[in-house]
Amino acid sequence: MIRLAPLSLIAALAAAPAIAAPEAYVLDPSHSQIVFTYNHLGFSTTTGMFSGFEGAISFDQAEPAKSSVTVEFPVTTMLTGWQERFDHFMTADFFNAAANGTVKFVSTAIEVTGETTAKITGDLTMNGVTKPVVLDAKLNQKGDHPMANKPWAGFDATTTVLRSDFNLGMFAPYISDEVKIDISIEAMKAE
């Protein structure tokens, strides 16, 4: 009877469902964009974009609140559609790219709000200033990529930040202090 107890325990453990560990994903830089918009003097909505950046996601499908994301890229990868605007944004009037050339986001908490939605809180660093932001995020899809033949995931997220929080408030309020940010990323399972 005593000899059977350890065997029973081993059999029970073997039959128990395995606890899924978080899976590591890396961003697909060719299908990940951050688009930002702001009001210009009440006349137009001006748009810019970051694309081609890299990042990492630890995705825990069983417990999404235990997931995390980190993204970092040079501010000089900004696309504005007009060289003079880009050149001005890189000066000390705005991003001071020579001294503070990196934009970084590191998640600190994830609150699941629905089947495919969550609020991702994290630290955003721009212009040498770090502030907390909350992303309203949505899992678009997770599954095998039909061309890459590997696990893939896609997410969208939105947030609004104040330029002045990051010492980027030149010309506010004439040029809106509020900047709307739309994020769409694809990520592939890391090898």
C-alpha positions as CSV (number, residue, x, y, z in Angstrom):
1,M,0.0,0.0,0.0
2,I,2.8,2.4,0.9
3,R,4.6,1.7,-2.4
4,L,1.4,2.5,-4.4
5,A,1.1,5.9,-2.9
6,P,4.1,7.5,-4.7
7,L,3.0,5.8,-8.0
8,S,-0.6,7.2,-7.5
9,L,0.8,10.7,-6.9
10,I,3.0,10.5,-10.1
11,A,0.1,9.2,-12.1
12,A,-2.1,12.1,-10.8
13,L,0.5,14.7,-11.6
14,A,1.0,13.3,-15.1
15,A,-2.8,13.4,-15.7
16,A,-3.1,17.0,-14.4
17,P,-3.3,19.7,-17.1
18,A,0.0,21.4,-17.7
19,I,0.3,25.0,-16.6
20,A,0.9,27.1,-19.7
21,A,3.9,29.4,-19.5
22,P,3.9,32.9,-21.0
23,E,5.1,32.8,-24.6
24,A,7.7,35.2,-26.0
25,Y,6.8,37.2,-29.1
26,V,8.7,39.8,-31.1
27,L,7.1,42.6,-33.1
28,D,7.0,42.3,-36.8
29,P,8.5,45.7,-37.8
30,S,7.0,45.6,-41.2
31,H,3.5,45.5,-39.8
32,S,3.7,47.6,-36.7
33,Q,2.8,51.3,-36.7
34,I,2.2,54.1,-34.2
35,V,0.2,56.9,-35.7
36,F,-0.2,60.2,-33.8
37,T,-2.6,63.1,-34.6
38,Y,-3.0,66.6,-33.3
39,N,-5.0,69.7,-34.1
40,H,-3.1,72.5,-35.9
41,L,-4.5,75.9,-35.1
42,G,-8.1,74.6,-35.5
43,F,-7.5,74.4,-39.3
44,S,-6.5,70.8,-39.7
45,T,-5.6,67.5,-38.1
46,T,-1.9,66.8,-38.6
47,T,-0.6,63.2,-38.6
48,G,2.7,61.6,-38.1
49,M,3.9,58.0,-37.7
50,F,6.5,55.7,-36.4
51,S,7.1,52.4,-38.2
52,G,9.7,49.7,-38.5
53,F,10.4,49.5,-34.8
54,E,11.0,46.4,-32.7
55,G,9.7,45.2,-29.4
56,A,8.9,42.2,-27.3
57,I,5.7,40.8,-25.8
58,S,5.4,38.1,-23.1
59,F,1.9,36.8,-23.8
60,D,0.2,34.7,-21.2
61,Q,-3.0,33.5,-22.9
62,A,-4.2,31.6,-19.8
63,E,-3.7,34.7,-17.5
64,P,-3.5,37.8,-19.8
65,A,-2.9,40.1,-16.8
66,K,0.5,38.5,-16.4
67,S,1.5,39.5,-19.9
68,S,3.9,42.3,-20.7
69,V,5.2,44.5,-23.5
70,T,8.3,46.5,-24.2
71,V,8.9,48.8,-27.2
72,E,11.9,51.1,-27.8
73,F,12.9,53.1,-30.9
74,P,14.8,56.2,-32.0
75,V,12.7,59.4,-32.2
76,T,14.5,60.1,-35.5
77,T,12.4,57.3,-37.2
78,M,9.4,59.6,-37.0
79,L,7.7,60.2,-40.4
80,T,5.9,63.5,-40.7
81,G,5.5,63.9,-44.5
82,W,7.3,67.2,-44.6
83,Q,11.1,67.5,-44.0
84,E,10.9,71.0,-42.4
85,R,8.4,69.7,-39.8
86,F,10.6,66.7,-39.0
87,D,13.7,68.9,-38.7
88,H,11.8,71.2,-36.3
89,F,10.5,68.3,-34.2
90,M,14.1,67.1,-33.7
91,T,15.3,70.4,-32.3
92,A,15.3,71.5,-28.6
93,D,11.9,73.2,-29.3
94,F,10.4,69.7,-29.2
95,F,12.2,66.3,-28.9
96,N,15.8,67.5,-28.6
97,A,16.8,64.3,-30.5
98,A,20.5,64.9,-30.0
99,A,20.2,64.6,-26.2
100,N,17.0,62.5,-25.8
101,G,16.8,60.3,-28.9
102,T,14.8,57.4,-27.6
103,V,11.1,56.7,-27.2
104,K,10.3,53.8,-24.9
105,F,7.2,52.1,-23.5
106,V,7.4,49.4,-20.7
107,S,4.2,47.9,-19.4
108,T,3.7,47.9,-15.6
109,A,0.2,46.3,-15.3
110,I,-2.5,44.8,-17.4
111,E,-6.2,44.9,-16.5
112,V,-8.3,42.5,-18.5
113,T,-11.6,44.3,-19.4
114,G,-13.2,41.7,-21.7
115,E,-12.7,38.6,-23.8
116,T,-10.2,40.4,-26.1
117,T,-9.7,43.8,-24.4
118,A,-7.5,45.1,-21.7
119,K,-6.1,48.3,-20.2
120,I,-2.3,48.2,-20.4
121,T,-0.6,50.6,-18.0
122,G,3.0,51.4,-18.6
123,D,5.8,54.0,-18.4
124,L,6.3,56.1,-21.6
125,T,9.6,57.9,-22.0
126,M,9.9,60.7,-24.5
127,N,12.2,63.7,-24.5
128,G,13.9,62.3,-21.4
129,V,10.7,62.4,-19.4
130,T,8.9,59.3,-18.1
131,K,5.2,59.4,-17.3
132,P,2.5,56.6,-16.8
133,V,0.0,56.1,-19.7
134,V,-2.9,53.7,-20.2
135,L,-3.4,52.0,-23.5
136,D,-6.9,50.7,-24.4
137,A,-5.8,47.5,-26.1
138,K,-7.6,44.8,-28.1
139,L,-6.3,41.4,-29.3
140,N,-7.3,41.3,-32.9
141,Q,-6.3,37.7,-33.6
142,K,-3.9,35.0,-32.4
143,G,-3.2,31.9,-34.5
144,D,-0.8,30.5,-37.2
145,H,0.3,33.0,-39.8
146,P,-0.7,31.5,-43.2
147,M,2.5,32.6,-45.0
148,A,5.1,32.4,-42.2
149,N,3.7,29.1,-40.8
150,K,4.3,30.1,-37.2
151,P,2.2,31.5,-34.3
152,W,1.3,35.1,-34.7
153,A,-0.7,37.7,-32.8
154,G,-2.1,41.1,-33.7
155,F,-3.1,43.9,-31.4
156,D,-4.6,47.4,-31.7
157,A,-4.4,50.1,-28.9
158,T,-5.2,53.8,-28.4
159,T,-4.3,56.4,-25.9
160,T,-4.1,60.2,-25.6
161,V,-1.1,62.0,-24.1
162,L,-0.4,65.7,-23.3
163,R,2.7,67.0,-25.1
164,S,3.3,69.3,-22.1
165,D,3.7,66.3,-19.8
166,F,6.9,65.5,-21.8
167,N,8.2,69.0,-22.2
168,L,7.0,69.1,-25.8
169,G,4.3,71.8,-25.3
170,M,5.7,74.4,-27.6
171,F,2.9,76.5,-29.2
172,A,0.2,75.0,-27.0
173,P,-2.8,75.6,-26.9
174,Y,-2.7,76.9,-30.5
175,I,-1.4,73.6,-31.6
176,S,-3.2,71.1,-29.4
177,D,-1.5,69.8,-26.3
178,E,-3.5,66.6,-26.6
179,V,-2.1,64.1,-29.1
180,K,-4.1,61.0,-30.0
181,I,-2.1,57.8,-30.5
182,D,-3.3,54.8,-32.5
183,I,-1.1,51.7,-32.4
184,S,-1.4,48.6,-34.5
185,I,1.1,45.8,-34.2
186,E,1.7,42.2,-35.3
187,A,4.0,39.9,-33.4
188,M,5.5,36.5,-34.2
189,K,6.4,33.8,-31.7
190,A,10.1,34.2,-30.8
191,E,12.4,31.3,-31.8
